């Protein structure tokens, strides 16, 4: 069953005697420190024991923290004058910001064991490039993926990859199925999440060769910790047919952007319909709460917190145009991934997966 919310049962991180700490890129996103600081304040209210390492321009951060003494007490600010711009090319961002930008230093804190996860609303390509260089990929994982929480009519699903890399082979799809299932076990609190491969049809003979080969492997391999459903189609994304939908990054990113555009289109239609007559305006006033709930449900800035899977560390990508509530959601995701042992869960599932030779 697909659940609509993150698990809430507490669990200590193994081997940790200190409070869980997250490193935050305060300069990422369209609005920078104002939204980030307000967001981590909201998350702290939900997780009172949380601690933060906040990287960015101290002159901009300190005045915002000054009005939040509880947050200031839980936060260490580390000054850096370098910030990655949202339109920087990843290669330029790495050259200009390596070892000295707020984004790099937030990732480096995870590598060095100072923080258990990093969160940034910054440039996605730069964040992935820096994460791969700084953290490296996990053993047996060829390349990382970005997993997103996807709203459905049944609750939520996980979709990956939504843009980390273009193209795939069968082994890469199988790796993503395992990593996505590991994340779903934490997010949805299910022992055996259902997993489907996105395809042009549900029949076994349909699809390109590497997708059919991945389907064969997942059907034949007894992988503990997941239930393989088979092929799913595009309309299954919104239905929530499975807990985890696996596809390569080109297709996944197009699906994500299409969903975002459709959400904006529906919102535009609703606004136009509500403005047509005085009766429709009255109807809107009476149903405002329902419409606002629908808007928030469809808004990609609210459904927040893309998880970089396959790295030797946890990195969460928040939407660049998010507000404080959305950024707090990304922090919640980072907290849950660290608190409930995402890395250990992925490693265990990879270790327990038998090798299957290609046909």
C-alpha positions as CSV (number, residue, x, y, z in Angstrom):
1,X,0.0,0.0,0.0
2,X,1.3,3.5,-0.8
3,X,1.2,5.8,2.1
4,X,0.7,9.6,2.0
5,X,3.2,10.6,4.7
6,X,6.6,10.0,6.0
7,X,7.0,7.5,8.8
8,X,7.1,9.1,12.2
9,X,8.4,6.4,14.5
10,X,11.7,7.5,16.1
11,X,14.9,5.4,15.7
12,X,18.4,6.4,16.7
13,X,21.2,6.4,14.1
14,X,23.5,3.5,14.9
15,X,26.8,4.5,16.4
16,X,25.7,8.0,17.1
17,X,26.0,9.5,20.6
18,X,25.5,13.1,19.4
19,X,22.3,14.6,18.0
20,X,21.7,14.2,14.3
21,X,23.3,17.0,12.3
22,X,22.4,18.2,8.8
23,X,24.6,20.4,6.6
24,X,22.6,23.1,4.8
25,X,23.6,25.2,1.7
26,X,22.1,28.5,2.8
27,X,22.8,30.2,-0.6
28,X,21.0,27.8,-2.9
29,X,17.7,28.4,-4.6
30,X,16.0,31.4,-6.1
31,X,15.7,33.3,-2.8
32,X,18.7,32.2,-0.7
33,X,19.0,32.5,3.1
34,X,15.6,34.0,3.9
35,X,13.7,30.9,2.8
36,X,16.3,28.5,3.9
37,X,16.5,29.8,7.5
38,X,12.8,30.0,7.8
39,X,12.5,26.4,6.5
40,X,15.1,24.9,8.8
41,X,13.3,26.7,11.7
42,X,10.1,24.9,10.8
43,X,11.9,21.6,10.6
44,X,13.5,22.2,14.0
45,X,10.1,22.6,15.6
46,X,9.2,19.1,14.3
47,X,12.6,17.6,15.2
48,X,13.8,19.4,18.4
49,X,17.0,17.5,18.7
50,X,18.2,18.4,15.3
51,X,21.4,20.3,14.7
52,X,22.6,22.3,11.7
53,X,25.8,23.3,10.0
54,X,24.8,26.3,7.9
55,X,27.1,27.4,5.0
56,X,26.9,30.8,3.4
57,X,27.3,34.5,3.7
58,X,27.4,35.2,7.4
59,X,26.4,38.8,7.1
60,X,23.1,37.7,5.4
61,X,22.5,34.8,7.7
62,X,23.1,36.2,11.1
63,X,20.4,38.9,11.1
64,X,17.8,36.3,10.1
65,X,18.9,34.0,12.9
66,X,18.9,36.8,15.4
67,X,15.1,36.7,15.7
68,X,15.1,32.9,16.2
69,X,17.1,32.2,19.4
70,X,16.1,28.5,19.5
71,X,17.3,28.0,15.9
72,X,20.5,30.0,16.5
73,X,21.3,27.8,19.5
74,X,21.0,24.7,17.3
75,X,23.0,26.1,14.4
76,X,26.6,26.6,13.6
77,X,27.2,29.1,10.8
78,X,30.3,28.7,8.6
79,X,31.0,31.7,6.4
80,X,31.8,31.4,2.7
81,X,31.7,34.1,0.1
82,X,31.3,31.8,-2.9
83,X,27.8,30.6,-4.0
84,X,26.9,28.5,-7.0
85,X,24.5,30.4,-9.3
86,X,21.3,28.7,-10.5
87,X,22.3,29.1,-14.1
88,X,26.0,28.0,-13.7
89,X,27.1,25.1,-15.9
90,X,28.1,22.1,-13.7
91,X,31.6,22.2,-15.0
92,X,32.0,25.9,-14.2
93,X,30.4,25.5,-10.8
94,X,32.9,22.7,-9.9
95,X,35.9,24.7,-11.0
96,X,34.8,27.9,-9.3
97,X,33.2,26.4,-6.2
98,X,35.2,23.3,-5.4
99,X,36.3,23.3,-1.7
100,X,35.0,26.9,-1.1
101,X,31.4,27.3,-2.1
102,X,28.5,26.9,0.3
103,X,27.3,23.9,-1.8
104,X,30.6,22.1,-1.8
105,X,31.2,22.6,1.9
106,X,27.8,21.3,2.8
107,X,28.5,18.1,0.9
108,X,32.0,17.9,2.3
109,X,30.6,18.0,5.8
110,X,28.8,14.7,5.0
111,X,32.0,13.2,3.6
112,X,33.9,14.2,6.7
113,X,31.3,12.8,9.1
114,X,30.4,16.2,10.6
115,X,26.8,15.9,9.2
116,X,24.6,12.9,8.4
117,X,23.0,14.5,5.3
118,X,23.2,17.6,3.2
119,X,20.4,19.7,1.8
120,X,20.5,22.3,-1.0
121,X,18.0,24.1,-3.2
122,X,20.7,25.1,-5.6
123,X,21.6,24.2,-9.1
124,X,20.8,20.5,-9.7
125,X,23.5,19.7,-12.2
126,X,26.2,21.4,-10.0
127,X,24.9,19.6,-6.9
128,X,25.1,16.2,-8.6
129,X,28.5,16.9,-10.1
130,X,29.9,18.1,-6.7
131,X,28.3,15.2,-4.9
132,X,29.8,12.6,-7.2
133,X,33.3,14.1,-6.9
134,X,33.2,14.7,-3.2
135,X,31.3,11.7,-1.9
136,X,32.0,9.1,-4.8
137,X,29.5,6.5,-5.8
138,X,28.7,3.4,-3.7
139,X,30.5,0.1,-4.5
140,X,28.7,-1.8,-7.3
141,X,26.7,1.3,-8.3
142,X,27.7,2.5,-11.7
143,X,26.0,5.9,-11.4
144,X,23.7,7.7,-9.1
145,X,20.0,8.6,-9.6
146,X,17.6,11.3,-8.3
147,X,14.5,9.9,-6.6
148,X,11.4,12.1,-6.3
149,X,8.3,11.7,-4.2
150,X,5.3,11.7,-6.6
151,X,1.7,12.5,-5.5
152,X,-0.8,9.9,-6.6
153,X,-4.5,9.2,-6.1
154,X,-3.6,6.6,-3.5
155,X,-1.0,8.7,-1.6
156,X,2.6,8.9,-2.8
157,X,5.1,6.9,-4.9
158,X,8.8,7.2,-5.5
159,X,10.0,7.8,-9.1
160,X,13.6,7.5,-10.2
161,X,15.6,8.5,-12.1
162,X,14.2,12.0,-12.7
163,X,17.3,13.5,-14.3
164,X,20.7,12.5,-12.8
165,X,21.9,10.9,-16.0
166,X,20.7,10.2,-19.6
167,X,20.4,6.7,-20.8
168,X,20.7,3.4,-19.0
169,X,21.3,-0.3,-19.3
170,X,19.6,-3.2,-17.6
171,X,22.0,-3.3,-14.7
172,X,21.5,0.4,-14.0
173,X,17.7,-0.1,-13.9
174,X,18.1,-3.0,-11.5
175,X,20.3,-0.9,-9.3
176,X,17.7,1.8,-9.3
177,X,15.0,-0.6,-8.4
178,X,17.0,-1.8,-5.4
179,X,17.8,1.8,-4.3
180,X,14.3,3.0,-4.8
181,X,12.9,0.1,-2.8
182,X,15.3,0.9,0.0
183,X,14.1,4.5,0.1
184,X,10.5,3.3,0.0
185,X,11.0,1.0,3.0
186,X,12.0,4.1,5.0
187,X,9.5,6.7,3.5
188,X,6.4,4.5,3.4
189,X,7.4,2.1,6.3
190,X,6.8,-1.1,4.3
191,X,8.9,-4.2,4.4
192,X,8.5,-5.1,0.7
193,X,7.6,-2.1,-1.5
194,X,6.2,-2.9,-5.0
195,X,8.4,-1.9,-7.9
196,X,7.5,-1.3,-11.5
197,X,9.5,-0.5,-14.7
198,X,8.1,2.3,-16.8
199,X,7.4,1.1,-20.3
200,X,5.3,1.8,-23.4
201,X,3.0,-1.1,-22.5
202,X,2.6,-3.8,-19.9
203,X,3.1,-6.7,-22.3
204,X,6.4,-8.6,-21.9
205,X,7.3,-8.2,-25.6
206,X,7.1,-4.4,-25.6
207,X,9.9,-1.9,-24.9
208,X,13.5,-1.4,-25.8
209,X,16.0,-4.2,-25.2
210,X,17.5,-2.9,-22.0
211,X,14.1,-2.4,-20.4
212,X,13.0,-5.9,-21.3
213,X,16.3,-7.3,-20.0
214,X,15.9,-5.5,-16.7
215,X,12.4,-6.9,-16.5
216,X,13.7,-10.4,-16.9
217,X,16.4,-9.9,-14.2
218,X,13.9,-8.5,-11.7
219,X,11.5,-11.4,-12.4
220,X,14.1,-14.0,-12.0
221,X,16.2,-12.6,-9.1
222,X,14.8,-13.2,-5.6
223,X,15.7,-9.7,-4.3
224,X,14.8,-9.4,-0.6
225,X,13.1,-6.2,0.3
226,X,11.0,-5.6,-2.8
227,X,8.1,-7.1,-4.8
228,X,8.5,-6.7,-8.5
229,X,5.2,-5.8,-10.2
230,X,6.3,-5.8,-13.8
231,X,5.9,-3.1,-16.4
232,X,3.8,0.0,-15.7
233,X,2.7,2.8,-18.1
234,X,2.6,6.6,-17.9
235,X,-0.9,6.7,-16.4
236,X,0.2,4.5,-13.6
237,X,2.4,7.3,-12.2
238,X,-0.7,9.3,-11.1
239,X,-2.6,6.2,-10.1
240,X,0.0,5.0,-7.6
241,X,-0.1,1.5,-9.0
242,X,3.3,0.7,-7.4
243,X,5.4,2.2,-4.6
244,X,8.4,2.7,-6.8
245,X,8.5,3.5,-10.5
246,X,11.9,3.0,-12.2
247,X,13.0,4.6,-15.5
248,X,16.1,6.2,-17.0
249,X,16.8,9.9,-16.4
250,X,15.8,11.3,-19.8
251,X,12.3,9.8,-19.6
252,X,12.0,10.5,-15.9
253,X,12.9,14.1,-16.2
254,X,10.4,14.6,-19.1
255,X,7.7,12.9,-17.0
256,X,8.5,15.2,-14.0
257,X,8.4,18.4,-16.1
258,X,5.2,17.3,-17.8
259,X,3.6,16.7,-14.4
260,X,4.7,20.2,-13.2
261,X,3.4,21.8,-16.3
262,X,0.1,20.0,-16.1
263,X,-0.3,21.1,-12.5
264,X,0.2,24.7,-13.5
265,X,-2.2,24.3,-16.4
266,X,-4.9,22.9,-14.1
267,X,-4.4,25.8,-11.7
268,X,-4.7,28.3,-14.5
269,X,-7.9,26.7,-15.7
270,X,-9.4,26.8,-12.2
271,X,-8.5,30.4,-11.7
272,X,-10.1,31.3,-15.0
273,X,-13.2,29.3,-14.3
274,X,-13.6,31.0,-10.8
275,X,-13.4,34.5,-12.4
276,X,-16.1,34.0,-15.0
277,X,-19.3,34.9,-13.0
278,X,-20.3,36.1,-9.6
279,X,-21.7,32.6,-8.9
280,X,-18.4,31.0,-9.6
281,X,-16.6,33.5,-7.4
282,X,-19.1,32.7,-4.6
283,X,-18.5,29.0,-5.2
284,X,-14.7,29.6,-4.9
285,X,-15.1,31.4,-1.6
286,X,-17.1,28.5,-0.2
287,X,-14.7,25.9,-1.5
288,X,-11.5,27.9,-1.0
289,X,-10.0,25.4,1.5
290,X,-10.4,22.5,-0.9
291,X,-8.9,24.4,-3.8
292,X,-5.9,25.5,-1.8
293,X,-5.4,21.9,-0.7
294,X,-5.5,20.8,-4.3
295,X,-3.1,23.6,-5.3
296,X,-0.6,22.5,-2.6
297,X,-0.9,18.9,-3.6
298,X,-0.1,19.6,-7.2
299,X,2.6,22.3,-6.6
300,X,6.1,20.7,-7.3
301,X,7.6,23.3,-4.8
302,X,5.5,21.7,-2.0
303,X,6.1,18.0,-3.0
304,X,9.8,18.6,-2.1
305,X,13.0,16.7,-1.5
306,X,14.7,14.8,-4.3
307,X,17.1,12.2,-2.9
308,X,20.4,11.5,-4.6
309,X,20.8,7.7,-4.4
310,X,23.9,5.7,-5.1
311,X,26.4,8.0,-3.4
312,X,28.5,7.4,-0.3
313,X,26.4,9.9,1.6
314,X,23.0,11.4,1.7
315,X,22.2,14.5,-0.4
316,X,18.8,16.0,-0.7
317,X,17.8,18.4,-3.5
318,X,15.1,20.9,-2.7
319,X,13.2,22.7,-5.5
320,X,14.9,25.9,-6.4
321,X,11.7,27.9,-6.3
322,X,10.4,26.5,-3.0
323,X,9.1,28.4,-0.1
324,X,9.9,27.8,3.6
325,X,7.3,25.0,4.0
326,X,8.8,23.2,1.0
327,X,12.4,23.6,2.2
328,X,11.3,22.3,5.6
329,X,9.9,19.2,3.7
330,X,13.3,18.6,2.2
331,X,14.9,18.9,5.6
332,X,12.3,16.4,6.9
333,X,13.4,14.0,4.1
334,X,17.0,14.4,5.0
335,X,16.2,13.7,8.7
336,X,14.3,10.6,7.9
337,X,16.9,9.2,5.4
338,X,19.6,9.6,8.0
339,X,17.5,8.6,11.0
340,X,16.4,5.4,9.4
341,X,19.6,4.2,7.9
342,X,19.2,4.7,4.2
343,X,22.8,3.9,3.4
344,X,22.8,0.7,5.4
345,X,19.5,-0.4,3.9
346,X,20.8,0.1,0.3
347,X,24.0,-1.8,1.1
348,X,22.2,-4.7,2.7
349,X,19.9,-5.0,-0.3
350,X,22.7,-4.8,-2.8
351,X,24.7,-7.5,-0.8
352,X,21.7,-9.8,-0.8
353,X,21.0,-9.5,-4.5
354,X,22.3,-12.5,-6.5
355,X,24.2,-11.9,-9.7
356,X,22.3,-12.9,-12.8
357,X,24.2,-13.2,-16.1
358,X,22.8,-11.5,-19.1
359,X,21.2,-13.7,-21.8
